[in-house]
Amino acid sequence: MNINEIWHGQPIRNKFMLISMLTVICSLFFVSITLLIYEIIDLRNVYKKEIMTISKTISSSSVSSLMFDDKKAAKKIISNLSLMKNIMAAAIYDREGNLFATYKGKDEDVEFEPTFNKTLGFKFSLKSLELNEDIFFEDQCMGFIYIKSDLSRFYSRLKTLTLTITLVFIFSIVFSYILLNKLQPLIINPLNRLAHIMDLVSKQRDYTKRAEITTKDEIGYLAMVFNEMLDTIQHHSLELEGYRKHLEELVKKRTEELVEKNEELMKELKERKRLEEQLVQSQKMEAIGTLAGGVAHDFNNLLTVVLGYGELLKQKVKNDGTLNRYIEHVIASAEKGKRLTEGLLAFSRKQMVIPKPVNLNEVVRDTEKILKRLIGEDIELNTTLYDKDIIVLSDYGQIEQILINLVTNAKDAMPKGGEIKIETSLFYMDEDFIVRHGYGKKGFYGALKVEDSGIGMEKEVMDRIFEPFFTTKEVGKGTGLGLSVVYGIVKQNKGFISVESEPNKGSIFTVYLPVFESDVTVKQKQAVETTAEYGKGETILLAEDDDTLRGLMKTVLEQFNYKVIEAANGRDAIELFQKKKDDINLVILDVIMPKANGKEVYDRVRDIKPEIPALFISGYTSDFLSSKEIALEHLEFIQKPVLPIDLVKKVKNILEK
Amino acid sequence: MFFSGSQVYGADSQKFGEYELKAAFIFNFAKFVTWPEHHFSVRKNTIDLCVYGSGFPINTFNYFEGKTAQGQIFRTKRLKDLSAVDGCDMLFVCASERYRITQIINKVKDMPILTIGDTEGFGEKGVMINLYIEDDKVRFEINLDAAKDAGLFISSQLLKLGRIIQKKR
């Protein structure tokens, strides 16, 4: 490291001290040296003057001695020098240069030159000062004088002087150092404070700090300018921070939006795919159903003919054993074919049924014995029933058929035995379920679940199990119509069916049938719908032969602020209407009723009170009234199973017309 | 060095003759005597040495003729008639006048004239500076009272070299 680097590496305090001290030392050095030289010269002059004075005195005193050649007198005069301790020796020479008189100081060993041949003036030597002068009297040289003076006193004074100056020099330096050390903070401290603030600002990025301005010099100006700079930086920094935050928020918002949109898109895509699959599936089933239904219908007619004539033929040939046997084969086969066509008709929903409120629990309970016989002893059957009755509008036989078909399938899936679980429950199909399964309609359903611990199935199989004649069973073991029939019945009842299965993990079939009534649903409906918006105390004549259904409808209507007059059959209805024709605002008529059907009642009622509105209830649109008739006569119609809210809405609509 | 060779100025009886030395002494006396104030300025700018009597060769003074002492030109002349003594500043009385010395002194005693002799007894008789020989060296005695009576002031330089006669008082 060279001096330059060392210098640049020093703190400003050290530099300041070093420069100041160097200046002080140099100045003091020159002052001291000058003083010393001046003092030496002065001292020399003092000595010269002293000796000169002595010389003059001696000269003037001894001039007469020289003139009158009186050596004794001269000796006497010169001897007076003994009073001057520093005079080592002195001599007087006459004008011809001969020694005239001499003087020697104590302990001095001086050899005088016999003749005077020295240069006039002073002569300094190391130890002594010599003076050679001529002696004048009235412009005439009378002789010469020689004086030698000891310089030890001069040197001792010089020594004292040097020592004093050196001491003053050292003292001054020490004093200067202390003074500078005390005073340097005046300059250094503002600078250090400023540097400290700068350091803080730079390290902590805290632009709120400000330098303290204590002086009005360049440092003060620097601090002021620095503060101004900090103001600017702080301002910019805040602005920047603001922009940054704004940008961050913007990015966050955009990202969130994007994620949200993306999720929505994914959901939509998924749903669309499922819907597409569902559509394809249902279209396929619809097509199959139409085909199967058409074929079955014609086939049924053909078989009816075969069977009819077969029976006639049987009666004719009952004595002929062989022919009888033949004809019985024909009839048996035709019967078999009829059952098949019946299955196909069930699948294609062409089966003629009259839906009635059916208690799911009751069907399961009643069918349990038959089912147990059906599955044999290797398989355990467990049923779990919902603690309240679940009423669905369907056909007892159809539900029995569903149970038998599902349980038969389950049995066939468990050749080595296992467990079948049957469970009923009330189920609310919500948006979530519909989205998850890709089908369904919001509302309450009675759920019938059949679970086995059998071989299960692949997805490819699952997709096709409801197709007619699709079977995985051995040839001749199944008809391939079991699940198709189930499917048909469920669809006919506006229900849904779901399958969950995995190979070797069993299968779960769940049938959802819309709930017609249960205590729970009524109460829940009440919670959902507000009653105030509907009835205004209007009276309704309700004609329905089924007591359960009529009771339910009455409860619902009264719930929504309507008065209900009940009639169990057609004739009762007409009689009640005649009695209370003025009070009745609306008649609700079941199309199929004993003693007088809905249409007949309607015609009689219109004769009594032509403006009376009517609402028809029916399981089938084509029972007695064709859609043409409905259109022409503007008849109001509601199809079974009637959901309470639909009924109330319909009633409200008619009354408000 | 103003003087060199045979020129006599100081006093060395060895090298020079007695009269030459005495003459040098006499000339030097002129330098150590102060005459009354205005003495020279009123009259002239010379110091006149008069030699009265016989026996002292006057030409020994020739060397000093025209030299200056105390700024005045030194001159010598033989005084024949004592009545003309008032023109003298210094009066050398030769040994020949030893019998008339009292008369001469009486004549000049109140005048500012430095009286000088080289005869034994002259000092006591009232001659202000009287030269004599001692150990082969020329010496002198000084009658300080006589000088004071005449209003002359003799320098201490001279006094410390000469023998002082104090008899009168």
Interface residues (C-beta under 8 A of the other chain):
Chain A: S61 V63 S64 S65 L66 M67 F68 D69 D70 A73 D94 R95 E96 G97 F137 E138 Q140 C141 M142
Chain B: M1 F2 F3 Y9 G10 A11 D12 F25 N28 K31 F32 T68 A69 Q70 K137 V138 F140 S155 Q157 L158 K160 L161
